[in-house]
Amino acid sequence: MKDFDVFQWANEVDEIKGNVSVELFLFNKNYTPYKVKYSESLTNSVKALFMNEAIKYIIDEADKGLECREYEKSDGEEKVIYRTKLSKVGRAETLLHLIENEYKDIDYFSDNEYEFKKIKGILAKFSYPDSSTGDMKFFYIAKGLSASSAIKGASSWELNGESFEPFSAEVAIKMPADNQVAIVGDNVVIFVQKKFEVLFQYDYKTQVIAEEKAKELTEKYKLSFAEGLTLDALLQERKPALRKVQAMSIEEEMSQEQLIDYADEMQLELMTDDDGSIIIMDDKDLSMFVNLINEDYYVSPVNGKRYEIKSKKLLADTEGEPPRG
């Protein structure tokens, strides 16, 4: 399949930018979207901040050697924007799925009800008719927002000419002026690598490691997951669990039967189904499963109490060493 041509896309949009409609959404740290109304007088500003600047940058810098490369092969080069597939960026894909398929159920944002401090980013959805078919075409541009970008009206004043006056809005937001992320079909265009990674919590190296370790674990253990969960996604979310799994030689770890017996000995509520598969419903179940493989539970021979070992330090073999002191 031919790679997405970001330069061709930018030129196409530049030609029809006067005929583009735009809708705004805020989304929180759980990637729940909220509709946002805006005044018609802001339309030009919205288009300028989100669309025009991005398109202008691509077109202008193309003549100066700007390249578009695969994000997964990125190395922080200058004069480069990156691309990856939306299907690889789970949180962005989920966010767009909600907007495109559950639009009617999306609430309008109100600071009184949802609090701006919980907002992670803003997404502009652009639409325009295809000149050849008349069908609507879409693209999105996303930017991160921080709590510090909001000014609360209750504790702020306006400077109007030579006079301070009461702030007229509940909240004012300073919009980021830089280009960050564009989404066109199944293509994500990344202008600023670090901001993209923070905005959608995407770490390619962690994802690759998680996928490899998930494959090893599922080849050795029979596991059953709650609907919508996958082992690699859980490992990406639980970095401490992933670090433990990375350090393991999984082939040499205890068998499924030994692991279940160990859980019984430690009186842990490790669930199994009728098929004997270990049930993982959430990240807590994942942590227990990984801790069991790592033998992180211990019964004291002194008081009989059970402990979870937070860190292991291998003691040196002192046999044959002279006593200290």
C-alpha positions in Angstrom: 0.0 0.0 0.0 1.3 3.4 -0.9 2.4 5.6 2.0 0.3 8.6 3.0 1.6 11.7 1.2 1.3 14.5 3.8 2.5 17.1 1.2 -0.2 16.2 -1.3 -2.8 16.3 1.6 -1.6 19.8 2.7 -1.9 21.2 -0.9 -5.4 19.6 -1.3 -6.7 21.2 1.9 -5.0 24.5 1.1 -7.0 24.7 -2.1 -10.4 24.3 -0.4 -9.7 25.8 3.0 -12.3 28.5 2.5 -14.9 25.7 2.2 -14.0 23.9 5.4 -16.3 23.5 8.4 -14.8 22.9 11.9 -16.1 21.5 15.2 -14.3 21.5 18.5 -14.0 18.9 21.2 -12.2 18.8 24.5 -11.1 15.5 25.9 -10.0 14.5 29.4 -7.3 12.3 30.8 -9.5 9.3 30.2 -10.0 10.3 26.6 -13.6 11.1 27.1 -14.6 13.7 24.5 -16.9 16.7 25.1 -18.5 18.9 22.5 -17.6 22.6 22.6 -19.7 25.5 21.2 -17.9 28.6 19.9 -18.9 32.0 18.6 -19.0 32.5 14.9 -16.7 35.4 15.4 -14.0 32.8 16.4 -14.3 30.7 13.3 -11.4 32.4 11.5 -9.3 32.1 14.6 -10.1 28.4 15.1 -9.2 27.7 11.4 -6.0 29.8 11.7 -4.8 28.2 14.9 -5.6 24.6 14.0 -5.6 24.2 10.2 -4.0 27.1 8.5 -0.8 27.1 10.6 -0.3 23.4 10.1 -1.0 23.5 6.3 1.3 26.6 5.9 4.1 24.9 7.8 4.0 21.8 5.6 3.8 23.7 2.3 6.4 26.3 3.2 8.9 23.9 4.8 8.6 21.4 1.9 10.6 23.8 -0.2 13.3 23.9 2.5 13.8 20.2 2.7 11.1 19.1 5.1 10.7 15.3 5.1 8.0 13.0 6.5 9.3 9.7 7.9 7.9 6.8 9.9 7.6 7.6 13.6 8.8 4.1 14.6 12.1 4.8 12.9 12.4 8.3 14.4 15.5 9.6 16.0 14.7 13.2 16.8 15.9 14.5 13.4 15.5 18.2 12.4 13.4 19.2 9.4 11.3 16.1 9.8 7.7 15.4 10.6 6.6 11.8 11.4 3.7 9.6 10.4 2.3 6.5 12.0 -1.0 4.5 11.7 -3.9 5.5 13.8 -4.5 1.8 14.5 -1.3 1.8 16.5 -2.2 4.7 18.7 -4.9 3.2 20.9 -6.1 6.3 22.8 -6.3 8.4 19.7 -8.2 5.6 17.9 -10.7 5.3 20.8 -11.2 9.1 21.0 -12.1 9.3 17.3 -14.3 6.2 17.5 -16.4 7.9 20.2 -16.7 11.1 18.2 -17.6 9.3 14.9 -19.8 6.6 16.3 -21.3 7.9 19.6 -21.7 11.6 18.8 -25.2 11.9 20.1 -24.1 10.7 23.5 -21.3 13.2 23.9 -22.0 15.9 26.4 -21.3 19.6 26.0 -18.4 20.7 28.2 -19.2 22.9 31.2 -16.5 23.8 33.8 -19.0 23.7 36.5 -19.8 20.1 35.8 -16.6 18.6 34.5 -13.7 21.0 35.6 -11.2 22.2 33.1 -8.2 21.0 35.2 -9.1 17.4 34.2 -8.9 18.3 30.5 -5.9 16.9 28.6 -6.4 18.3 25.1 -8.5 19.9 22.4 -9.4 18.4 19.0 -10.6 20.2 16.0 -12.7 18.2 13.5 -12.6 19.6 9.9 -14.9 18.5 7.2 -15.2 19.4 3.5 -16.8 18.0 0.4 -14.8 15.8 -2.0 -14.6 17.7 -5.3 -14.9 14.5 -7.3 -17.6 12.6 -5.5 -19.3 15.1 -3.3 -18.8 12.9 -0.2 -17.6 14.5 3.0 -14.0 14.2 3.9 -12.6 14.7 7.4 -9.4 15.3 9.2 -8.6 16.2 12.8 -6.0 18.3 14.5 -5.2 17.8 18.2 -3.3 19.9 20.7 -2.5 19.3 24.4 -3.9 21.7 27.0 -2.6 22.1 30.6 -4.4 23.4 33.7 -2.0 26.4 33.6 -3.4 27.4 30.2 -6.8 28.3 31.9 -7.5 31.5 33.7 -10.4 31.4 36.3 -12.8 34.3 36.1 -13.4 34.5 39.8 -9.8 35.4 40.6 -8.9 37.4 37.5 -9.4 41.0 36.2 -9.6 42.4 32.7 -7.4 45.4 31.8 -9.6 47.4 29.5 -7.8 50.5 28.3 -6.6 52.2 31.5 -9.0 50.5 33.8 -9.3 47.1 35.5 -12.7 45.5 35.2 -14.3 42.2 36.4 -13.4 39.3 34.2 -16.4 38.5 32.1 -16.0 34.7 31.6 -15.9 31.7 33.9 -12.7 30.5 32.3 -10.3 31.8 29.6 -8.0 29.5 27.8 -4.8 30.3 26.1 -4.6 28.1 23.0 -1.2 26.6 22.0 0.0 28.2 18.8 2.3 25.4 17.8 1.5 22.5 15.4 1.3 19.2 17.3 -0.7 16.3 15.8 -3.0 15.9 12.7 -5.1 12.8 12.0 -6.1 12.1 8.4 -8.0 8.8 7.8 -5.8 6.1 9.4 -2.7 8.3 9.4 -1.3 10.3 12.3 1.0 13.2 11.3 3.3 14.1 14.2 4.8 17.6 14.2 6.3 17.5 17.7 7.3 14.0 18.8 7.3 14.6 22.6 4.0 16.4 22.6 2.4 13.6 20.6 3.7 11.0 23.1 2.4 12.9 26.1 -0.9 13.8 24.4 -1.8 10.2 23.6 0.5 8.4 26.0 2.2 6.5 23.2 5.6 5.0 23.6 6.6 2.8 20.7 9.5 1.1 22.3 7.4 0.2 25.4 4.6 -1.1 23.0 7.0 -3.3 21.2 8.4 -4.8 24.4 4.9 -5.3 25.8 3.8 -7.1 22.6 6.9 -9.4 22.7 6.5 -10.2 26.4 2.7 -10.7 26.0 3.4 -13.3 23.3 5.8 -15.2 25.5 3.4 -15.2 28.5 0.4 -16.3 26.5 2.5 -19.1 24.9 3.4 -20.4 28.4 0.2 -19.7 30.4 -3.5 -20.1 29.6 -5.1 -16.7 30.3 -8.7 -15.3 30.0 -9.3 -11.5 29.7 -12.3 -9.3 30.4 -13.9 -8.1 27.1 -11.8 -5.4 25.4 -8.6 -6.1 27.4 -5.4 -7.5 26.0 -2.3 -8.5 27.8 0.0 -6.2 25.8 -2.2 -3.2 26.4 -2.3 -3.9 30.2 1.5 -4.3 30.3 1.8 -0.9 28.6 -0.4 0.6 31.2 1.4 -1.1 34.1 5.1 -0.1 33.7 6.2 -1.8 37.0 4.7 -5.1 35.8 6.3 -4.7 32.4 9.7 -4.1 34.0 9.4 -7.2 36.0 8.4 -9.3 33.0 11.3 -7.9 31.0 13.7 -9.2 33.7 12.2 -12.7 33.6 13.3 -15.7 31.6 9.7 -16.7 31.1 10.4 -20.2 29.7 12.2 -21.1 33.0 9.5 -19.8 35.3 7.0 -22.0 37.2 4.3 -23.8 35.3 0.6 -22.9 35.3 -0.2 -25.6 37.9 2.7 -24.5 40.1 1.6 -20.8 39.9 -2.0 -21.7 40.9 -0.8 -23.8 43.8 1.5 -20.9 44.9 -1.5 -18.5 44.8 -3.5 -21.0 47.0 -0.6 -21.2 49.4 -0.5 -17.4 49.7 -4.3 -17.3 50.1 -4.6 -15.0 47.1 -7.8 -14.7 45.1 -6.4 -15.8 41.7 -9.4 -16.6 39.6 -9.6 -19.4 37.0 -12.3 -20.4 34.6 -13.8 -23.9 33.9 -11.0 -24.4 31.4 -8.3 -23.7 34.0 -7.4 -20.4 32.4 -6.3 -17.6 34.7 -8.8 -14.8 34.6 -7.5 -11.3 34.3 -10.2 -8.6 34.7 -8.1 -5.5 35.4 -4.6 -4.2 36.2 -4.8 -5.5 39.7 -5.2 -9.1 38.5 -2.3 -8.5 36.1 -0.1 -7.3 39.0 -1.0 -10.4 41.0 -0.3 -12.7 38.1 3.1 -11.1 37.4 4.0 -11.0 41.1 3.2 -14.7 41.4 5.5 -15.6 38.4 8.2 -13.4 40.0 7.6 -15.2 43.4 7.0 -11.9 45.2 4.9 -13.4 48.0 6.4 -14.8 51.1 5.3 -16.5 54.4 7.5 -15.6 57.4 8.8 -18.7 59.2 9.0 -16.5 62.3 5.4 -15.2 62.7 3.6 -17.0 59.9 2.5 -13.8 58.3 2.3 -13.3 54.5 4.1 -10.5 52.8 4.4 -9.0 49.3 8.1 -8.4 48.6 8.4 -4.9 47.0 12.0 -5.4 45.9 14.4 -8.2 45.8 18.1 -7.9 46.5 20.1 -11.1 45.9 22.4 -11.7 48.9 26.0 -12.7 48.1 27.1 -16.3 48.7 29.2 -15.8 51.8 30.3 -19.4 52.1 34.1 -19.6 52.6 34.4 -15.8 53.2 36.1 -14.8 56.5 33.7 -13.4 59.1 33.5 -9.6 59.3 34.3 -7.6 62.4 
